Amino acid sequence: MIIALSGGVGGAKLALGLSRIMPPENLLVVVNTGDDFEHLGLSISPDIDTVTYTLAGLANRELGWGRHDETWSFMATLEALGGETWFRLGDHDVALHVERTRRLKAGESLSAVTADFCRRLGVGPLVLPMTDDPVRTRLLTEHGWLDFQEYFVHRRCEPVVSELQFQGAGAARPHPDFIAALADEALEAVVICPSNPFISVEPILAIPGVREAMMACKAPIIAVSPIIAGRAVKGPTAKMMTELGLDPSAGTVAHRYAELLDGYVIDHADMSEVVSIDARVTLAQTLMTTIEDREALARIVVEAAATLRRRELRGLRHRGQR
């Protein structure tokens, strides 16, 4: 089994690549839920939905979010009635949110609802929320503390970020299947997908017990950089790093993950940073514009993890002993 830690678009792309080169039932995708929020009375899980739609072959590649077969009658009617339209919800997407909200209010867990949706949409890998408990990412800006979707969608990432918090993370419990998979002797690798480290990966790591379980797992942990030549492929990663006083580079992201990493995959454009990274570095084309790119990068990640396992079996290195 391989565990992939994922946010939205970038993580979903690599998860799709992994699902196409290995038995999908051997892939566990643990997804950030810090982006989740309530809007128009609906429980919305943007990263879970992006991963689910991508793995189901339903993702809207043009927009980067939502479904490719979407219609917009709901939004047009809502606008005519004077409702809030800054967070766009397509007609098919609304149906998913309505049903999720109904089931959550009836007492089902987010993970149970997600698993059922994935089954009905033909998704092979197990898609698992990082926790069934509420965790909400908030950002301190010149406008005060903003909820993530207010910052990301409503204000288009324009406010300057000076601090982040993951509200509720301290009291949250990691999903038990996630922790059990980390302890499984058959685990082949943990892959940190090329998602924003601050708002996609660190909410997962902020849940008590997750870092410790990852440090204790016997499988190699390998990350893919979300930065190419100082720029993020998509989203505010580089902008946020600059505002937080960090150099927007692949090396900075590697240092952010620190002792967790055994291996790190960076783009050929960042070759000069290899010497500053305290993990085994693999060079690759990390920009995923086609399905072939996704599969190729997935193969490189899997092979890099296999190389790390062989090295460990020969006793050449152990996590935490640099």
C-alpha positions as CSV (number, residue, x, y, z in Angstrom):
1,M,0.0,0.0,0.0
2,I,1.0,3.6,-0.6
3,I,-0.4,6.5,1.4
4,A,-0.7,9.9,-0.4
5,L,-1.2,13.0,1.6
6,S,-3.1,15.5,-0.6
7,G,-4.7,18.9,-0.8
8,G,-6.7,19.8,-3.9
9,V,-5.6,20.1,-7.5
10,G,-1.9,19.3,-7.4
11,G,-2.3,16.5,-5.0
12,A,-5.3,15.1,-7.0
13,K,-3.2,15.0,-10.1
14,L,-0.5,12.9,-8.6
15,A,-3.1,10.7,-6.8
16,L,-4.6,10.0,-10.2
17,G,-1.2,9.1,-11.6
18,L,-0.6,6.7,-8.8
19,S,-4.0,5.1,-9.2
20,R,-3.2,4.4,-12.9
21,I,0.1,2.7,-12.3
22,M,-0.7,0.5,-9.3
23,P,-3.7,-1.5,-8.1
24,P,-6.1,1.4,-7.0
25,E,-7.2,-0.6,-4.0
26,N,-3.6,-0.4,-2.8
27,L,-3.7,3.4,-2.7
28,L,-4.9,5.4,0.3
29,V,-5.4,9.1,-0.3
30,V,-5.6,11.1,3.0
31,V,-7.1,14.5,2.2
32,N,-6.9,17.8,4.0
33,T,-10.2,19.0,5.5
34,G,-9.0,22.4,6.8
35,D,-10.6,24.0,3.8
36,D,-14.0,22.6,4.7
37,F,-16.7,25.2,5.5
38,E,-20.4,25.8,5.6
39,H,-22.0,27.9,2.8
40,L,-25.6,28.5,2.1
41,G,-26.3,26.0,4.8
42,L,-24.3,23.3,3.0
43,S,-21.3,21.3,4.3
44,I,-18.6,21.7,1.6
45,S,-15.4,19.8,1.5
46,P,-13.4,21.3,-1.5
47,D,-10.3,19.2,-1.3
48,I,-12.1,15.9,-0.8
49,D,-14.4,16.8,-3.7
50,T,-11.5,17.7,-6.0
51,V,-9.7,14.4,-5.3
52,T,-13.0,12.5,-5.7
53,Y,-13.9,14.1,-9.0
54,T,-10.4,13.7,-10.3
55,L,-10.2,10.0,-9.5
56,A,-13.7,9.5,-10.9
57,G,-12.8,11.1,-14.2
58,L,-15.3,13.9,-13.5
59,A,-13.0,16.9,-12.8
60,N,-13.3,20.1,-14.7
61,R,-9.8,20.5,-16.0
62,E,-10.5,24.0,-17.5
63,L,-11.6,25.5,-14.2
64,G,-9.4,23.4,-11.9
65,W,-12.3,22.8,-9.6
66,G,-15.8,21.2,-9.8
67,R,-17.1,18.8,-12.5
68,H,-16.6,18.9,-16.2
69,D,-20.2,18.2,-17.0
70,E,-21.5,21.1,-14.9
71,T,-24.5,23.4,-15.5
72,W,-25.2,26.6,-13.7
73,S,-29.0,27.1,-13.3
74,F,-28.7,27.1,-9.5
75,M,-26.2,30.0,-9.5
76,A,-28.2,32.0,-12.1
77,T,-31.3,31.7,-10.0
78,L,-29.5,32.4,-6.8
79,E,-28.0,35.6,-8.3
80,A,-31.5,36.7,-9.5
81,L,-32.8,36.3,-6.0
82,G,-29.9,38.4,-4.5
83,G,-28.1,35.5,-2.9
84,E,-24.3,35.2,-2.3
85,T,-22.6,34.0,-5.5
86,W,-18.9,34.5,-4.7
87,F,-18.5,30.7,-4.1
88,R,-19.7,29.1,-7.3
89,L,-21.6,25.9,-7.0
90,G,-22.7,24.0,-10.1
91,D,-25.9,22.1,-10.3
92,H,-24.4,18.6,-10.1
93,D,-22.0,19.8,-7.3
94,V,-24.9,21.2,-5.3
95,A,-26.6,17.8,-5.3
96,L,-23.4,16.3,-3.7
97,H,-23.3,19.0,-1.0
98,V,-27.0,18.7,-0.2
99,E,-26.7,14.9,0.2
100,R,-23.5,15.2,2.3
101,T,-25.2,17.8,4.5
102,R,-28.2,15.6,5.0
103,R,-26.1,12.6,6.0
104,L,-23.8,14.5,8.3
105,K,-26.9,16.0,10.1
106,A,-28.3,12.5,10.4
107,G,-25.2,11.4,12.3
108,E,-23.0,9.8,9.6
109,S,-19.3,10.6,9.7
110,L,-17.5,12.5,6.9
111,S,-15.4,9.5,6.2
112,A,-18.4,7.2,5.8
113,V,-20.2,9.7,3.5
114,T,-17.0,10.2,1.4
115,A,-16.4,6.4,1.1
116,D,-20.0,5.9,-0.1
117,F,-19.8,8.8,-2.6
118,C,-16.5,7.3,-4.0
119,R,-18.1,3.9,-4.3
120,R,-21.1,5.3,-6.2
121,L,-18.8,7.3,-8.5
122,G,-16.5,4.4,-9.3
123,V,-13.4,5.6,-7.4
124,G,-11.0,2.7,-6.8
125,P,-8.6,4.1,-4.2
126,L,-9.7,4.8,-0.6
127,V,-10.2,8.5,-0.1
128,L,-10.1,9.4,3.6
129,P,-10.6,12.7,5.3
130,M,-7.6,13.4,7.6
131,T,-10.1,13.5,10.5
132,D,-13.8,13.3,11.1
133,D,-13.5,16.1,13.6
134,P,-13.8,19.8,12.5
135,V,-10.5,21.6,11.7
136,R,-10.6,25.0,10.0
137,T,-7.7,26.8,8.5
138,R,-7.6,30.5,9.3
139,L,-5.2,33.2,8.1
140,L,-4.1,36.4,9.8
141,T,-4.0,39.3,7.3
142,E,-4.2,43.1,7.3
143,H,-7.9,42.6,7.5
144,G,-7.7,40.5,10.6
145,W,-8.3,36.7,10.8
146,L,-10.0,35.3,7.7
147,D,-11.5,31.9,7.2
148,F,-9.7,30.1,4.4
149,Q,-12.4,30.3,1.7
150,E,-13.0,34.0,2.5
151,Y,-9.3,34.5,1.8
152,F,-8.9,32.0,-1.0
153,V,-12.1,32.5,-3.1
154,H,-13.9,35.6,-2.0
155,R,-10.7,37.8,-1.7
156,R,-8.8,35.9,-4.4
157,C,-5.7,35.4,-2.2
158,E,-5.0,39.2,-2.3
159,P,-4.6,39.9,1.5
160,V,-1.1,39.6,2.9
161,V,-0.7,36.6,5.2
162,S,1.3,36.9,8.4
163,E,0.2,33.9,10.3
164,L,-1.9,30.7,10.0
165,Q,-3.8,28.6,12.5
166,F,-5.7,25.4,12.3
167,Q,-8.6,25.9,14.5
168,G,-9.7,22.7,16.2
169,A,-6.7,20.7,15.2
170,G,-5.5,20.3,18.8
171,A,-8.7,18.5,19.8
172,A,-9.0,16.5,16.5
173,R,-8.3,12.8,16.2
174,P,-6.6,11.4,13.1
175,H,-8.8,8.9,11.3
176,P,-7.9,5.5,12.8
177,D,-7.5,3.9,9.4
178,F,-4.9,6.5,8.5
179,I,-2.9,5.7,11.7
180,A,-3.4,1.9,11.2
181,A,-2.1,2.2,7.6
182,L,1.1,4.1,8.8
183,A,1.8,1.2,11.2
184,D,1.1,-1.5,8.6
185,E,4.2,-3.7,7.8
186,A,3.1,-3.9,4.2
187,L,3.2,-0.1,3.7
188,E,5.5,0.7,0.8
189,A,5.7,4.5,1.0
190,V,4.1,7.7,2.3
191,V,3.9,10.3,-0.5
192,I,3.4,14.0,0.3
193,C,1.8,15.3,-2.9
194,P,2.8,18.6,-4.5
195,S,0.2,20.5,-2.5
196,N,0.6,23.8,-0.6
197,P,2.6,22.9,2.5
198,F,1.0,25.6,4.6
199,I,-2.7,25.2,3.8
200,S,-2.9,21.6,2.5
201,V,-0.3,19.4,4.2
202,E,0.4,21.1,7.5
203,P,-3.3,20.9,8.6
204,I,-2.8,17.1,8.4
205,L,0.4,17.2,10.3
206,A,-1.1,19.5,12.9
207,I,-3.4,16.7,14.2
208,P,-2.0,15.2,17.3
209,G,-0.3,11.8,16.7
210,V,0.1,12.2,13.0
211,R,3.8,13.4,12.9
212,E,4.7,10.8,15.5
213,A,3.0,8.0,13.5
214,M,4.8,9.1,10.4
215,M,8.1,9.3,12.1
216,A,7.6,5.8,13.5
217,C,6.4,4.2,10.2
218,K,8.9,1.9,8.6
219,A,8.2,2.9,5.0
220,P,10.0,5.8,3.3
221,I,8.4,9.2,3.3
222,I,8.9,11.1,0.0
223,A,7.6,14.5,-1.0
224,V,7.1,16.2,-4.4
225,S,7.9,19.9,-4.4
226,P,5.0,22.2,-5.3
227,I,7.5,24.9,-6.3
228,I,9.2,25.0,-9.7
229,A,11.9,27.6,-10.3
230,G,10.6,29.8,-7.5
231,R,7.0,29.7,-8.6
232,A,3.9,27.7,-7.7
233,V,2.2,25.8,-10.5
234,K,-1.2,26.9,-9.1
235,G,-2.4,28.7,-6.1
236,P,-0.8,31.1,-3.6
237,T,2.1,28.9,-2.3
238,A,4.9,31.2,-3.5
239,K,3.0,34.3,-2.5
240,M,2.4,33.1,1.0
241,M,6.0,32.0,1.4
242,T,7.3,35.4,0.5
243,E,4.8,37.1,2.9
244,L,5.8,34.8,5.7
245,G,9.5,35.8,5.2
246,L,10.5,32.5,3.4
247,D,12.3,32.0,0.2
248,P,9.8,30.6,-2.3
249,S,11.9,27.6,-3.3
250,A,11.9,23.8,-3.4
251,G,14.5,23.8,-0.8
252,T,12.5,25.8,1.6
253,V,9.6,23.4,1.3
254,A,11.9,20.5,2.0
255,H,13.2,22.2,5.2
256,R,9.6,22.8,6.2
257,Y,9.0,19.1,6.3
258,A,12.3,18.7,8.0
259,E,13.0,15.3,9.7
260,L,9.9,13.6,8.1
261,L,11.6,13.3,4.7
262,D,13.6,10.4,3.4
263,G,13.3,11.4,-0.2
264,Y,12.3,14.5,-2.2
265,V,11.4,14.9,-5.9
266,I,12.1,18.3,-7.4
267,D,11.9,19.7,-11.0
268,H,15.0,19.7,-13.2
269,A,14.8,23.5,-13.1
270,D,15.7,23.4,-9.4
271,M,18.8,21.2,-9.8
272,S,21.0,23.9,-8.0
273,E,19.1,23.3,-4.8
274,V,20.0,19.7,-4.4
275,V,23.0,20.4,-2.2
276,S,20.8,22.3,0.4
277,I,18.3,19.5,0.8
278,D,18.8,17.0,3.6
279,A,17.1,14.1,1.9
280,R,17.7,11.9,-1.1
281,V,16.8,14.0,-4.1
282,T,15.3,12.8,-7.3
283,L,15.1,15.1,-10.4
284,A,12.1,14.9,-12.6
285,Q,9.6,16.8,-14.7
286,T,7.1,17.8,-11.9
287,L,4.7,19.9,-14.1
288,M,1.7,17.7,-14.8
289,T,-0.2,19.0,-17.8
290,T,-1.3,15.7,-19.3
291,I,-2.4,12.3,-18.0
292,E,1.0,10.9,-19.3
293,D,2.8,13.5,-17.1
294,R,0.8,12.3,-14.1
295,E,1.6,8.7,-14.7
296,A,5.3,9.4,-15.4
297,L,5.8,11.4,-12.2
298,A,3.9,8.7,-10.2
299,R,6.3,6.1,-11.6
300,I,9.3,8.2,-10.6
301,V,7.9,8.7,-7.1
302,V,7.3,5.0,-6.7
303,E,10.7,4.0,-7.9
304,A,12.4,6.6,-5.7
305,A,10.6,5.1,-2.7
306,A,11.6,1.6,-3.8
307,T,15.3,2.8,-4.0
308,L,15.0,4.2,-0.5
309,R,13.6,0.9,0.8
310,R,16.5,-1.0,-0.8
311,R,19.0,1.4,0.8
312,E,17.5,1.0,4.2
313,L,17.5,-2.8,3.9
314,R,21.2,-2.5,3.3
315,G,21.5,-0.4,6.5
316,L,22.8,2.7,4.7
317,R,20.4,5.2,6.4
318,H,17.6,5.6,8.9
319,R,15.1,8.4,9.3
320,G,16.3,10.9,11.9
321,Q,20.0,9.9,11.6
322,R,21.4,12.4,9.2
